[in-house]
Amino acid sequence: MKRLVIAVAAFVLFACGNPLVIQTLQEQSVGQITTCNANHIEVIQHNIKEDGSATWTALCQGRTYSCQRAAGTGNNLENAEVSCTEMESQMPE
């Protein structure tokens, strides 16, 4: 039980604060948000599950996108199916 708690805590720590995770999500967004390159995409929220699937919110050029990645592990994450959908603006008028 103690090992499980440590493993889950490590996963959450690295998935939430790891710059490589953010960079990967930015790069995966590029294929879906074709008007922006990875340097212009800001990931503001993300949730990565143990199966490798993920959801995140990306911002670029004043637009907000809801993105998701199918499950996968290791090198399979690079080939996992990713989709991003532009959301209606949530900025106050």
PDB file of N, CA, C and O in Angstrom:
ATOM      1  N   MET A   1       0.822  -1.186   0.000  1.00  0.00           N
ATOM      2  CA  MET A   1       0.000   0.000   0.000  1.00  0.00           C
ATOM      3  C   MET A   1       0.874   1.262   0.000  1.00  0.00           C
ATOM      4  O   MET A   1       0.583   2.237  -0.692  1.00  0.00           O
ATOM      5  N   LYS A   2       1.942   1.217   0.786  1.00  0.00           N
ATOM      6  CA  LYS A   2       2.839   2.369   0.876  1.00  0.00           C
ATOM      7  C   LYS A   2       3.477   2.662  -0.480  1.00  0.00           C
ATOM      8  O   LYS A   2       3.631   3.825  -0.852  1.00  0.00           O
ATOM      9  N   ARG A   3       3.849   1.617  -1.219  1.00  0.00           N
ATOM     10  CA  ARG A   3       4.447   1.802  -2.549  1.00  0.00           C
ATOM     11  C   ARG A   3       3.464   2.458  -3.503  1.00  0.00           C
ATOM     12  O   ARG A   3       3.848   3.311  -4.304  1.00  0.00           O
ATOM     13  N   LEU A   4       2.200   2.066  -3.422  1.00  0.00           N
ATOM     14  CA  LEU A   4       1.171   2.644  -4.278  1.00  0.00           C
ATOM     15  C   LEU A   4       1.016   4.137  -3.997  1.00  0.00           C
ATOM     16  O   LEU A   4       0.920   4.936  -4.929  1.00  0.00           O
ATOM     17  N   VAL A   5       0.993   4.510  -2.743  1.00  0.00           N
ATOM     18  CA  VAL A   5       0.862   5.920  -2.375  1.00  0.00           C
ATOM     19  C   VAL A   5       2.061   6.712  -2.886  1.00  0.00           C
ATOM     20  O   VAL A   5       1.900   7.814  -3.411  1.00  0.00           O
ATOM     21  N   ILE A   6       3.242   6.166  -2.739  1.00  0.00           N
ATOM     22  CA  ILE A   6       4.453   6.847  -3.222  1.00  0.00           C
ATOM     23  C   ILE A   6       4.422   6.975  -4.743  1.00  0.00           C
ATOM     24  O   ILE A   6       4.762   8.026  -5.285  1.00  0.00           O
ATOM     25  N   ALA A   7       4.016   5.909  -5.431  1.00  0.00           N
ATOM     26  CA  ALA A   7       3.961   5.947  -6.896  1.00  0.00           C
ATOM     27  C   ALA A   7       2.955   6.976  -7.384  1.00  0.00           C
ATOM     28  O   ALA A   7       3.244   7.726  -8.316  1.00  0.00           O
ATOM     29  N   VAL A   8       1.787   7.022  -6.776  1.00  0.00           N
ATOM     30  CA  VAL A   8       0.767   7.994  -7.173  1.00  0.00           C
ATOM     31  C   VAL A   8       1.240   9.414  -6.885  1.00  0.00           C
ATOM     32  O   VAL A   8       1.053  10.308  -7.710  1.00  0.00           O
ATOM     33  N   ALA A   9       1.848   9.627  -5.728  1.00  0.00           N
ATOM     34  CA  ALA A   9       2.353  10.956  -5.384  1.00  0.00           C
ATOM     35  C   ALA A   9       3.433  11.405  -6.368  1.00  0.00           C
ATOM     36  O   ALA A   9       3.450  12.565  -6.780  1.00  0.00           O
ATOM     37  N   ALA A  10       4.320  10.509  -6.740  1.00  0.00           N
ATOM     38  CA  ALA A  10       5.376  10.850  -7.704  1.00  0.00           C
ATOM     39  C   ALA A  10       4.777  11.162  -9.062  1.00  0.00           C
ATOM     40  O   ALA A  10       5.204  12.106  -9.726  1.00  0.00           O
ATOM     41  N   PHE A  11       3.792  10.379  -9.481  1.00  0.00           N
ATOM     42  CA  PHE A  11       3.144  10.618 -10.775  1.00  0.00           C
ATOM     43  C   PHE A  11       2.498  11.995 -10.805  1.00  0.00           C
ATOM     44  O   PHE A  11       2.666  12.738 -11.772  1.00  0.00           O
ATOM     45  N   VAL A  12       1.765  12.338  -9.760  1.00  0.00           N
ATOM     46  CA  VAL A  12       1.093  13.643  -9.705  1.00  0.00           C
ATOM     47  C   VAL A  12       2.116  14.768  -9.698  1.00  0.00           C
ATOM     48  O   VAL A  12       1.949  15.760 -10.407  1.00  0.00           O
ATOM     49  N   LEU A  13       3.163  14.626  -8.912  1.00  0.00           N
ATOM     50  CA  LEU A  13       4.189  15.659  -8.842  1.00  0.00           C
ATOM     51  C   LEU A  13       4.839  15.893 -10.195  1.00  0.00           C
ATOM     52  O   LEU A  13       4.971  17.037 -10.629  1.00  0.00           O
ATOM     53  N   PHE A  14       5.243  14.826 -10.863  1.00  0.00           N
ATOM     54  CA  PHE A  14       5.928  14.979 -12.137  1.00  0.00           C
ATOM     55  C   PHE A  14       4.987  15.364 -13.263  1.00  0.00           C
ATOM     56  O   PHE A  14       5.385  16.111 -14.157  1.00  0.00           O
ATOM     57  N   ALA A  15       3.768  14.886 -13.252  1.00  0.00           N
ATOM     58  CA  ALA A  15       2.820  15.219 -14.314  1.00  0.00           C
ATOM     59  C   ALA A  15       2.359  16.656 -14.206  1.00  0.00           C
ATOM     60  O   ALA A  15       2.105  17.296 -15.227  1.00  0.00           O
ATOM     61  N   CYS A  16       2.245  17.178 -13.001  1.00  0.00           N
ATOM     62  CA  CYS A  16       1.723  18.533 -12.826  1.00  0.00           C
ATOM     63  C   CYS A  16       2.790  19.605 -12.981  1.00  0.00           C
ATOM     64  O   CYS A  16       2.509  20.683 -13.506  1.00  0.00           O
ATOM     65  N   GLY A  17       4.001  19.330 -12.535  1.00  0.00           N
ATOM     66  CA  GLY A  17       4.996  20.376 -12.525  1.00  0.00           C
ATOM     67  C   GLY A  17       6.164  20.186 -13.474  1.00  0.00           C
ATOM     68  O   GLY A  17       7.081  21.008 -13.489  1.00  0.00           O
ATOM     69  N   ASN A  18       6.154  19.148 -14.247  1.00  0.00           N
ATOM     70  CA  ASN A  18       7.278  18.825 -15.110  1.00  0.00           C
ATOM     71  C   ASN A  18       7.228  19.642 -16.409  1.00  0.00           C
ATOM     72  O   ASN A  18       6.274  19.517 -17.178  1.00  0.00           O
ATOM     73  N   PRO A  19       8.240  20.471 -16.656  1.00  0.00           N
ATOM     74  CA  PRO A  19       8.258  21.258 -17.892  1.00  0.00           C
ATOM     75  C   PRO A  19       8.250  20.392 -19.155  1.00  0.00           C
ATOM     76  O   PRO A  19       7.761  20.830 -20.196  1.00  0.00           O
ATOM     77  N   LEU A  20       8.782  19.179 -19.078  1.00  0.00           N
ATOM     78  CA  LEU A  20       8.764  18.286 -20.246  1.00  0.00           C
ATOM     79  C   LEU A  20       7.342  17.861 -20.581  1.00  0.00           C
ATOM     80  O   LEU A  20       7.016  17.670 -21.753  1.00  0.00           O
ATOM     81  N   VAL A  21       6.491  17.711 -19.571  1.00  0.00           N
ATOM     82  CA  VAL A  21       5.090  17.367 -19.806  1.00  0.00           C
ATOM     83  C   VAL A  21       4.412  18.510 -20.545  1.00  0.00           C
ATOM     84  O   VAL A  21       3.695  18.284 -21.521  1.00  0.00           O
ATOM     85  N   ILE A  22       4.634  19.738 -20.084  1.00  0.00           N
ATOM     86  CA  ILE A  22       4.045  20.909 -20.734  1.00  0.00           C
ATOM     87  C   ILE A  22       4.548  21.023 -22.168  1.00  0.00           C
ATOM     88  O   ILE A  22       3.766  21.280 -23.083  1.00  0.00           O
ATOM     89  N   GLN A  23       5.838  20.834 -22.363  1.00  0.00           N
ATOM     90  CA  GLN A  23       6.418  20.923 -23.705  1.00  0.00           C
ATOM     91  C   GLN A  23       5.806  19.872 -24.632  1.00  0.00           C
ATOM     92  O   GLN A  23       5.494  20.167 -25.785  1.00  0.00           O
ATOM     93  N   THR A  24       5.634  18.656 -24.135  1.00  0.00           N
ATOM     94  CA  THR A  24       5.031  17.594 -24.936  1.00  0.00           C
ATOM     95  C   THR A  24       3.610  17.966 -25.340  1.00  0.00           C
ATOM     96  O   THR A  24       3.228  17.780 -26.495  1.00  0.00           O
ATOM     97  N   LEU A  25       2.824  18.490 -24.404  1.00  0.00           N
ATOM     98  CA  LEU A  25       1.455  18.891 -24.709  1.00  0.00           C
ATOM     99  C   LEU A  25       1.430  20.039 -25.717  1.00  0.00           C
ATOM    100  O   LEU A  25       0.573  20.080 -26.599  1.00  0.00           O
ATOM    101  N   GLN A  26       2.375  20.971 -25.580  1.00  0.00           N
ATOM    102  CA  GLN A  26       2.465  22.068 -26.554  1.00  0.00           C
ATOM    103  C   GLN A  26       2.753  21.515 -27.943  1.00  0.00           C
ATOM    104  O   GLN A  26       2.103  21.901 -28.915  1.00  0.00           O
ATOM    105  N   GLU A  27       3.720  20.615 -28.039  1.00  0.00           N
ATOM    106  CA  GLU A  27       4.093  20.043 -29.331  1.00  0.00           C
ATOM    107  C   GLU A  27       2.954  19.224 -29.929  1.00  0.00           C
ATOM    108  O   GLU A  27       2.741  19.252 -31.141  1.00  0.00           O
ATOM    109  N   GLN A  28       2.224  18.499 -29.092  1.00  0.00           N
ATOM    110  CA  GLN A  28       1.102  17.718 -29.595  1.00  0.00           C
ATOM    111  C   GLN A  28      -0.043  18.622 -30.039  1.00  0.00           C
ATOM    112  O   GLN A  28      -0.827  18.243 -30.909  1.00  0.00           O
ATOM    113  N   SER A  29      -0.146  19.798 -29.459  1.00  0.00           N
ATOM    114  CA  SER A  29      -1.186  20.757 -29.848  1.00  0.00           C
ATOM    115  C   SER A  29      -0.922  21.336 -31.231  1.00  0.00           C
ATOM    116  O   SER A  29      -1.860  21.662 -31.958  1.00  0.00           O
ATOM    117  N   VAL A  30       0.357  21.468 -31.599  1.00  0.00           N
ATOM    118  CA  VAL A  30       0.725  22.097 -32.870  1.00  0.00           C
ATOM    119  C   VAL A  30       0.051  21.421 -34.050  1.00  0.00           C
ATOM    120  O   VAL A  30      -0.396  22.106 -34.969  1.00  0.00           O
ATOM    121  N   GLY A  31      -0.034  20.125 -34.052  1.00  0.00           N
ATOM    122  CA  GLY A  31      -0.665  19.412 -35.153  1.00  0.00           C
ATOM    123  C   GLY A  31      -2.146  19.711 -35.285  1.00  0.00           C
ATOM    124  O   GLY A  31      -2.727  19.542 -36.358  1.00  0.00           O
ATOM    125  N   GLN A  32      -2.751  20.151 -34.206  1.00  0.00           N
ATOM    126  CA  GLN A  32      -4.176  20.439 -34.196  1.00  0.00           C
ATOM    127  C   GLN A  32      -4.469  21.935 -34.304  1.00  0.00           C
ATOM    128  O   GLN A  32      -5.476  22.338 -34.886  1.00  0.00           O
ATOM    129  N   ILE A  33      -3.593  22.742 -33.746  1.00  0.00           N
ATOM    130  CA  ILE A  33      -3.732  24.202 -33.788  1.00  0.00           C
ATOM    131  C   ILE A  33      -2.722  24.687 -34.821  1.00  0.00           C
ATOM    132  O   ILE A  33      -1.623  25.115 -34.470  1.00  0.00           O
ATOM    133  N   THR A  34      -3.090  24.619 -36.067  1.00  0.00           N
ATOM    134  CA  THR A  34      -2.139  24.834 -37.159  1.00  0.00           C
ATOM    135  C   THR A  34      -1.710  26.284 -37.325  1.00  0.00           C
ATOM    136  O   THR A  34      -0.740  26.561 -38.032  1.00  0.00           O
ATOM    137  N   THR A  35      -2.408  27.205 -36.692  1.00  0.00           N
ATOM    138  CA  THR A  35      -2.041  28.618 -36.819  1.00  0.00           C
ATOM    139  C   THR A  35      -0.946  29.020 -35.841  1.00  0.00           C
ATOM    140  O   THR A  35      -0.505  30.169 -35.854  1.00  0.00           O
ATOM    141  N   CYS A  36      -0.501  28.105 -35.000  1.00  0.00           N
ATOM    142  CA  CYS A  36       0.487  28.433 -33.971  1.00  0.00           C
ATOM    143  C   CYS A  36       1.606  27.396 -33.938  1.00  0.00           C
ATOM    144  O   CYS A  36       1.390  26.223 -34.242  1.00  0.00           O
ATOM    145  N   ASN A  37       2.806  27.848 -33.563  1.00  0.00           N
ATOM    146  CA  ASN A  37       3.876  26.889 -33.318  1.00  0.00           C
ATOM    147  C   ASN A  37       3.966  26.657 -31.809  1.00  0.00           C
ATOM    148  O   ASN A  37       3.324  27.366 -31.034  1.00  0.00           O
ATOM    149  N   ALA A  38       4.745  25.682 -31.396  1.00  0.00           N
ATOM    150  CA  ALA A  38       4.805  25.283 -29.988  1.00  0.00           C
ATOM    151  C   ALA A  38       5.210  26.441 -29.080  1.00  0.00           C
ATOM    152  O   ALA A  38       4.749  26.506 -27.941  1.00  0.00           O
ATOM    153  N   ASN A  39       6.047  27.344 -29.545  1.00  0.00           N
ATOM    154  CA  ASN A  39       6.491  28.467 -28.724  1.00  0.00           C
ATOM    155  C   ASN A  39       5.377  29.460 -28.427  1.00  0.00           C
ATOM    156  O   ASN A  39       5.483  30.241 -27.481  1.00  0.00           O
ATOM    157  N   HIS A  40       4.314  29.441 -29.220  1.00  0.00           N
ATOM    158  CA  HIS A  40       3.211  30.384 -29.030  1.00  0.00           C
ATOM    159  C   HIS A  40       2.010  29.766 -28.328  1.00  0.00           C
ATOM    160  O   HIS A  40       1.038  30.463 -28.038  1.00  0.00           O
ATOM    161  N   ILE A  41       2.065  28.481 -28.054  1.00  0.00           N
ATOM    162  CA  ILE A  41       0.961  27.797 -27.376  1.00  0.00           C
ATOM    163  C   ILE A  41       1.255  27.737 -25.887  1.00  0.00           C
ATOM    164  O   ILE A  41       2.321  27.292 -25.462  1.00  0.00           O
ATOM    165  N   GLU A  42       0.288  28.195 -25.106  1.00  0.00           N
ATOM    166  CA  GLU A  42       0.409  28.159 -23.654  1.00  0.00           C
ATOM    167  C   GLU A  42      -0.584  27.131 -23.112  1.00  0.00           C
ATOM    168  O   GLU A  42      -1.783  27.226 -23.372  1.00  0.00           O
ATOM    169  N   VAL A  43      -0.089  26.161 -22.366  1.00  0.00           N
ATOM    170  CA  VAL A  43      -0.947  25.166 -21.726  1.00  0.00           C
ATOM    171  C   VAL A  43      -1.265  25.695 -20.336  1.00  0.00           C
ATOM    172  O   VAL A  43      -0.373  25.851 -19.502  1.00  0.00           O
ATOM    173  N   ILE A  44      -2.566  25.976 -20.091  1.00  0.00           N
ATOM    174  CA  ILE A  44      -2.926  26.588 -18.813  1.00  0.00           C
ATOM    175  C   ILE A  44      -3.510  25.596 -17.818  1.00  0.00           C
ATOM    176  O   ILE A  44      -3.477  25.844 -16.613  1.00  0.00           O
ATOM    177  N   GLN A  45      -4.033  24.499 -18.290  1.00  0.00           N
ATOM    178  CA  GLN A  45      -4.565  23.452 -17.414  1.00  0.00           C
ATOM    179  C   GLN A  45      -4.288  22.122 -18.093  1.00  0.00           C
ATOM    180  O   GLN A  45      -4.385  22.009 -19.315  1.00  0.00           O
ATOM    181  N   HIS A  46      -3.942  21.118 -17.300  1.00  0.00           N
ATOM    182  CA  HIS A  46      -3.792  19.788 -17.874  1.00  0.00           C
ATOM    183  C   HIS A  46      -4.074  18.727 -16.830  1.00  0.00           C
ATOM    184  O   HIS A  46      -3.875  18.928 -15.632  1.00  0.00           O
ATOM    185  N   ASN A  47      -4.540  17.602 -17.318  1.00  0.00           N
ATOM    186  CA  ASN A  47      -4.832  16.451 -16.474  1.00  0.00           C
ATOM    187  C   ASN A  47      -4.347  15.215 -17.223  1.00  0.00           C
ATOM    188  O   ASN A  47      -4.857  14.884 -18.293  1.00  0.00           O
ATOM    189  N   ILE A  48      -3.365  14.544 -16.654  1.00  0.00           N
ATOM    190  CA  ILE A  48      -2.801  13.358 -17.280  1.00  0.00           C
ATOM    191  C   ILE A  48      -3.160  12.150 -16.424  1.00  0.00           C
ATOM    192  O   ILE A  48      -2.922  12.143 -15.216  1.00  0.00           O
ATOM    193  N   LYS A  49      -3.722  11.150 -17.043  1.00  0.00           N
ATOM    194  CA  LYS A  49      -4.145   9.957 -16.319  1.00  0.00           C
ATOM    195  C   LYS A  49      -3.065   8.880 -16.405  1.00  0.00           C
ATOM    196  O   LYS A  49      -2.155   8.965 -17.229  1.00  0.00           O
ATOM    197  N   GLU A  50      -3.175   7.878 -15.555  1.00  0.00           N
ATOM    198  CA  GLU A  50      -2.177   6.814 -15.498  1.00  0.00           C
ATOM    199  C   GLU A  50      -2.056   6.042 -16.803  1.00  0.00           C
ATOM    200  O   GLU A  50      -0.991   5.497 -17.092  1.00  0.00           O
ATOM    201  N   ASP A  51      -3.125   5.982 -17.601  1.00  0.00           N
ATOM    202  CA  ASP A  51      -3.076   5.240 -18.865  1.00  0.00           C
ATOM    203  C   ASP A  51      -2.423   6.041 -19.991  1.00  0.00           C
ATOM    204  O   ASP A  51      -2.333   5.567 -21.123  1.00  0.00           O
ATOM    205  N   GLY A  52      -1.967   7.265 -19.675  1.00  0.00           N
ATOM    206  CA  GLY A  52      -1.303   8.104 -20.669  1.00  0.00           C
ATOM    207  C   GLY A  52      -2.248   9.071 -21.369  1.00  0.00           C
ATOM    208  O   GLY A  52      -1.799   9.984 -22.061  1.00  0.00           O
ATOM    209  N   SER A  53      -3.554   8.880 -21.194  1.00  0.00           N
ATOM    210  CA  SER A  53      -4.495   9.822 -21.805  1.00  0.00           C
ATOM    211  C   SER A  53      -4.389  11.159 -21.077  1.00  0.00           C
ATOM    212  O   SER A  53      -3.962  11.221 -19.925  1.00  0.00           O
ATOM    213  N   ALA A  54      -4.779  12.210 -21.758  1.00  0.00           N
ATOM    214  CA  ALA A  54      -4.644  13.539 -21.164  1.00  0.00           C
ATOM    215  C   ALA A  54      -5.697  14.482 -21.732  1.00  0.00           C
ATOM    216  O   ALA A  54      -6.188  14.306 -22.847  1.00  0.00           O
ATOM    217  N   THR A  55      -6.022  15.477 -20.938  1.00  0.00           N
ATOM    218  CA  THR A  55      -6.839  16.595 -21.392  1.00  0.00           C
ATOM    219  C   THR A  55      -6.120  17.861 -20.969  1.00  0.00           C
ATOM    220  O   THR A  55      -5.490  17.899 -19.912  1.00  0.00           O
ATOM    221  N   TRP A  56      -6.212  18.906 -21.799  1.00  0.00           N
ATOM    222  CA  TRP A  56      -5.586  20.172 -21.447  1.00  0.00           C
ATOM    223  C   TRP A  56      -6.266  21.316 -22.178  1.00  0.00           C
ATOM    224  O   TRP A  56      -6.971  21.123 -23.168  1.00  0.00           O
ATOM    225  N   THR A  57      -6.035  22.496 -21.664  1.00  0.00           N
ATOM    226  CA  THR A  57      -6.531  23.715 -22.283  1.00  0.00           C
ATOM    227  C   THR A  57      -5.330  24.469 -22.813  1.00  0.00           C
ATOM    228  O   THR A  57      -4.355  24.691 -22.094  1.00  0.00           O
ATOM    229  N   ALA A  58      -5.404  24.859 -24.068  1.00  0.00           N
ATOM    230  CA  ALA A  58      -4.300  25.566 -24.717  1.00  0.00           C
ATOM    231  C   ALA A  58      -4.783  26.941 -25.178  1.00  0.00           C
ATOM    232  O   ALA A  58      -5.917  27.104 -25.626  1.00  0.00           O
ATOM    233  N   LEU A  59      -3.899  27.914 -25.056  1.00  0.00           N
ATOM    234  CA  LEU A  59      -4.178  29.271 -25.522  1.00  0.00           C
ATOM    235  C   LEU A  59      -3.196  29.625 -26.626  1.00  0.00           C
ATOM    236  O   LEU A  59      -2.012  29.299 -26.547  1.00  0.00           O
ATOM    237  N   CYS A  60      -3.700  30.299 -27.661  1.00  0.00           N
ATOM    238  CA  CYS A  60      -2.829  30.791 -28.719  1.00  0.00           C
ATOM    239  C   CYS A  60      -3.533  31.889 -29.491  1.00  0.00           C
ATOM    240  O   CYS A  60      -4.679  31.733 -29.913  1.00  0.00           O
ATOM    241  N   GLN A  61      -2.846  32.988 -29.668  1.00  0.00           N
ATOM    242  CA  GLN A  61      -3.337  34.131 -30.437  1.00  0.00           C
ATOM    243  C   GLN A  61      -4.748  34.540 -30.017  1.00  0.00           C
ATOM    244  O   GLN A  61      -5.603  34.800 -30.863  1.00  0.00           O
ATOM    245  N   GLY A  62      -4.985  34.596 -28.709  1.00  0.00           N
ATOM    246  CA  GLY A  62      -6.261  35.040 -28.180  1.00  0.00           C
ATOM    247  C   GLY A  62      -7.377  34.015 -28.276  1.00  0.00           C
ATOM    248  O   GLY A  62      -8.531  34.330 -27.987  1.00  0.00           O
ATOM    249  N   ARG A  63      -7.057  32.810 -28.673  1.00  0.00           N
ATOM    250  CA  ARG A  63      -8.073  31.760 -28.794  1.00  0.00           C
ATOM    251  C   ARG A  63      -7.798  30.657 -27.777  1.00  0.00           C
ATOM    252  O   ARG A  63      -6.653  30.400 -27.404  1.00  0.00           O
ATOM    253  N   THR A  64      -8.869  30.020 -27.343  1.00  0.00           N
ATOM    254  CA  THR A  64      -8.783  28.955 -26.350  1.00  0.00           C
ATOM    255  C   THR A  64      -9.182  27.640 -27.000  1.00  0.00           C
ATOM    256  O   THR A  64     -10.166  27.578 -27.737  1.00  0.00           O
ATOM    257  N   TYR A  65      -8.413  26.585 -26.724  1.00  0.00           N
ATOM    258  CA  TYR A  65      -8.653  25.268 -27.306  1.00  0.00           C
ATOM    259  C   TYR A  65      -8.741  24.216 -26.199  1.00  0.00           C
ATOM    260  O   TYR A  65      -7.972  24.236 -25.238  1.00  0.00           O
ATOM    261  N   SER A  66      -9.681  23.314 -26.355  1.00  0.00           N
ATOM    262  CA  SER A  66      -9.805  22.160 -25.473  1.00  0.00           C
ATOM    263  C   SER A  66      -9.175  20.982 -26.209  1.00  0.00           C
ATOM    264  O   SER A  66      -9.608  20.627 -27.305  1.00  0.00           O
ATOM    265  N   CYS A  67      -8.147  20.376 -25.603  1.00  0.00           N
ATOM    266  CA  CYS A  67      -7.412  19.301 -26.277  1.00  0.00           C
ATOM    267  C   CYS A  67      -7.491  18.019 -25.466  1.00  0.00           C
ATOM    268  O   CYS A  67      -7.660  18.036 -24.246  1.00  0.00           O
ATOM    269  N   GLN A  68      -7.365  16.912 -26.175  1.00  0.00           N
ATOM    270  CA  GLN A  68      -7.320  15.619 -25.519  1.00  0.00           C
ATOM    271  C   GLN A  68      -6.422  14.666 -26.293  1.00  0.00           C
ATOM    272  O   GLN A  68      -6.270  14.770 -27.510  1.00  0.00           O
ATOM    273  N   ARG A  69      -5.829  13.730 -25.545  1.00  0.00           N
ATOM    274  CA  ARG A  69      -4.944  12.721 -26.129  1.00  0.00           C
ATOM    275  C   ARG A  69      -5.444  11.346 -25.698  1.00  0.00           C
ATOM    276  O   ARG A  69      -5.824  11.147 -24.544  1.00  0.00           O
ATOM    277  N   ALA A  70      -5.441  10.412 -26.623  1.00  0.00           N
ATOM    278  CA  ALA A  70      -5.855   9.042 -26.323  1.00  0.00           C
ATOM    279  C   ALA A  70      -4.818   8.367 -25.431  1.00  0.00           C
ATOM    280  O   ALA A  70      -3.694   8.853 -25.305  1.00  0.00           O
ATOM    281  N   ALA A  71      -5.186   7.274 -24.825  1.00  0.00           N
ATOM    282  CA  ALA A  71      -4.291   6.531 -23.934  1.00  0.00           C
ATOM    283  C   ALA A  71      -3.088   5.989 -24.690  1.00  0.00           C
ATOM    284  O   ALA A  71      -3.165   5.701 -25.884  1.00  0.00           O
ATOM    285  N   GLY A  72      -1.986   5.856 -23.982  1.00  0.00           N
ATOM    286  CA  GLY A  72      -0.758   5.298 -24.525  1.00  0.00           C
ATOM    287  C   GLY A  72       0.319   5.381 -23.464  1.00  0.00           C
ATOM    288  O   GLY A  72       0.137   6.039 -22.440  1.00  0.00           O
ATOM    289  N   THR A  73       1.429   4.724 -23.701  1.00  0.00           N
ATOM    290  CA  THR A  73       2.531   4.770 -22.745  1.00  0.00           C
ATOM    291  C   THR A  73       3.850   4.881 -23.482  1.00  0.00           C
ATOM    292  O   THR A  73       3.955   4.533 -24.658  1.00  0.00           O
ATOM    293  N   GLY A  74       4.840   5.364 -22.784  1.00  0.00           N
ATOM    294  CA  GLY A  74       6.187   5.453 -23.344  1.00  0.00           C
ATOM    295  C   GLY A  74       6.225   6.151 -24.682  1.00  0.00           C
ATOM    296  O   GLY A  74       5.678   7.243 -24.837  1.00  0.00           O
ATOM    297  N   ASN A  75       6.876   5.520 -25.659  1.00  0.00           N
ATOM    298  CA  ASN A  75       6.994   6.098 -26.997  1.00  0.00           C
ATOM    299  C   ASN A  75       5.658   6.168 -27.723  1.00  0.00           C
ATOM    300  O   ASN A  75       5.521   6.925 -28.684  1.00  0.00           O
ATOM    301  N   ASN A  76       4.673   5.394 -27.283  1.00  0.00           N
ATOM    302  CA  ASN A  76       3.358   5.421 -27.917  1.00  0.00           C
ATOM    303  C   ASN A  76       2.659   6.763 -27.744  1.00  0.00           C
ATOM    304  O   ASN A  76       1.745   7.080 -28.504  1.00  0.00           O
ATOM    305  N   LEU A  77       3.072   7.563 -26.755  1.00  0.00           N
ATOM    306  CA  LEU A  77       2.451   8.867 -26.543  1.00  0.00           C
ATOM    307  C   LEU A  77       2.692   9.788 -27.736  1.00  0.00           C
ATOM    308  O   LEU A  77       1.845  10.621 -28.061  1.00  0.00           O
ATOM    309  N   GLU A  78       3.833   9.643 -28.383  1.00  0.00           N
ATOM    310  CA  GLU A  78       4.129  10.484 -29.538  1.00  0.00           C
ATOM    311  C   GLU A  78       3.178  10.194 -30.686  1.00  0.00           C
ATOM    312  O   GLU A  78       2.885  11.081 -31.487  1.00  0.00           O
ATOM    313  N   ASN A  79       2.694   8.965 -30.774  1.00  0.00           N
ATOM    314  CA  ASN A  79       1.800   8.567 -31.848  1.00  0.00           C
ATOM    315  C   ASN A  79       0.339   8.507 -31.422  1.00  0.00           C
ATOM    316  O   ASN A  79      -0.528   8.152 -32.221  1.00  0.00           O
ATOM    317  N   ALA A  80       0.059   8.854 -30.162  1.00  0.00           N
ATOM    318  CA  ALA A  80      -1.314   8.797 -29.669  1.00  0.00           C
ATOM    319  C   ALA A  80      -2.171   9.829 -30.396  1.00  0.00           C
ATOM    320  O   ALA A  80      -1.694  10.903 -30.762  1.00  0.00           O
ATOM    321  N   GLU A  81      -3.415   9.494 -30.593  1.00  0.00           N
ATOM    322  CA  GLU A  81      -4.340  10.397 -31.278  1.00  0.00           C
ATOM    323  C   GLU A  81      -4.616  11.621 -30.405  1.00  0.00           C
ATOM    324  O   GLU A  81      -4.964  11.504 -29.230  1.00  0.00           O
ATOM    325  N   VAL A  82      -4.450  12.794 -31.011  1.00  0.00           N
ATOM    326  CA  VAL A  82      -4.667  14.060 -30.313  1.00  0.00           C
ATOM    327  C   VAL A  82      -5.697  14.859 -31.085  1.00  0.00           C
ATOM    328  O   VAL A  82      -5.690  14.872 -32.316  1.00  0.00           O
ATOM    329  N   SER A  83      -6.583  15.525 -30.357  1.00  0.00           N
ATOM    330  CA  SER A  83      -7.533  16.421 -31.010  1.00  0.00           C
ATOM    331  C   SER A  83      -7.711  17.676 -30.148  1.00  0.00           C
ATOM    332  O   SER A  83      -7.721  17.612 -28.919  1.00  0.00           O
ATOM    333  N   CYS A  84      -7.849  18.799 -30.819  1.00  0.00           N
ATOM    334  CA  CYS A  84      -8.099  20.074 -30.153  1.00  0.00           C
ATOM    335  C   CYS A  84      -9.282  20.745 -30.835  1.00  0.00           C
ATOM    336  O   CYS A  84      -9.394  20.744 -32.061  1.00  0.00           O
ATOM    337  N   THR A  85     -10.152  21.313 -30.028  1.00  0.00           N
ATOM    338  CA  THR A  85     -11.325  21.998 -30.536  1.00  0.00           C
ATOM    339  C   THR A  85     -11.339  23.412 -29.987  1.00  0.00           C
ATOM    340  O   THR A  85     -11.167  23.624 -28.787  1.00  0.00           O
ATOM    341  N   GLU A  86     -11.545  24.380 -30.873  1.00  0.00           N
ATOM    342  CA  GLU A  86     -11.597  25.763 -30.412  1.00  0.00           C
ATOM    343  C   GLU A  86     -12.848  25.973 -29.572  1.00  0.00           C
ATOM    344  O   GLU A  86     -13.942  25.546 -29.943  1.00  0.00           O
ATOM    345  N   MET A  87     -12.671  26.627 -28.450  1.00  0.00           N
ATOM    346  CA  MET A  87     -13.776  26.909 -27.545  1.00  0.00           C
ATOM    347  C   MET A  87     -14.252  28.336 -27.762  1.00  0.00           C
ATOM    348  O   MET A  87     -13.513  29.170 -28.286  1.00  0.00           O
ATOM    349  N   GLU A  88     -15.470  28.613 -27.365  1.00  0.00           N
ATOM    350  CA  GLU A  88     -15.940  29.985 -27.406  1.00  0.00           C
ATOM    351  C   GLU A  88     -15.134  30.785 -26.391  1.00  0.00           C
ATOM    352  O   GLU A  88     -14.737  30.255 -25.353  1.00  0.00           O
ATOM    353  N   SER A  89     -14.900  32.020 -26.678  1.00  0.00           N
ATOM    354  CA  SER A  89     -14.121  32.870 -25.793  1.00  0.00           C
ATOM    355  C   SER A  89     -14.785  32.960 -24.432  1.00  0.00           C
ATOM    356  O   SER A  89     -16.002  33.110 -24.327  1.00  0.00           O
ATOM    357  N   GLN A  90     -13.982  32.869 -23.404  1.00  0.00           N
ATOM    358  CA  GLN A  90     -14.477  33.001 -22.046  1.00  0.00           C
ATOM    359  C   GLN A  90     -14.060  34.331 -21.450  1.00  0.00           C
ATOM    360  O   GLN A  90     -14.237  34.570 -20.256  1.00  0.00           O
ATOM    361  N   MET A  91     -13.518  35.180 -22.270  1.00  0.00           N
ATOM    362  CA  MET A  91     -13.074  36.500 -21.812  1.00  0.00           C
ATOM    363  C   MET A  91     -14.296  37.410 -21.707  1.00  0.00           C
ATOM    364  O   MET A  91     -15.165  37.376 -22.578  1.00  0.00           O
ATOM    365  N   PRO A  92     -14.372  38.212 -20.665  1.00  0.00           N
ATOM    366  CA  PRO A  92     -15.493  39.141 -20.540  1.00  0.00           C
ATOM    367  C   PRO A  92     -15.419  40.204 -21.624  1.00  0.00           C
ATOM    368  O   PRO A  92     -14.334  40.630 -22.019  1.00  0.00           O
ATOM    369  N   GLU A  93     -16.566  40.620 -22.093  1.00  0.00           N
ATOM    370  CA  GLU A  93     -16.609  41.635 -23.155  1.00  0.00           C
ATOM    371  C   GLU A  93     -16.565  43.036 -22.585  1.00  0.00           C
ATOM    372  O   GLU A  93     -16.593  44.009 -23.338  1.00  0.00           O
TER     373      GLU A  93
END
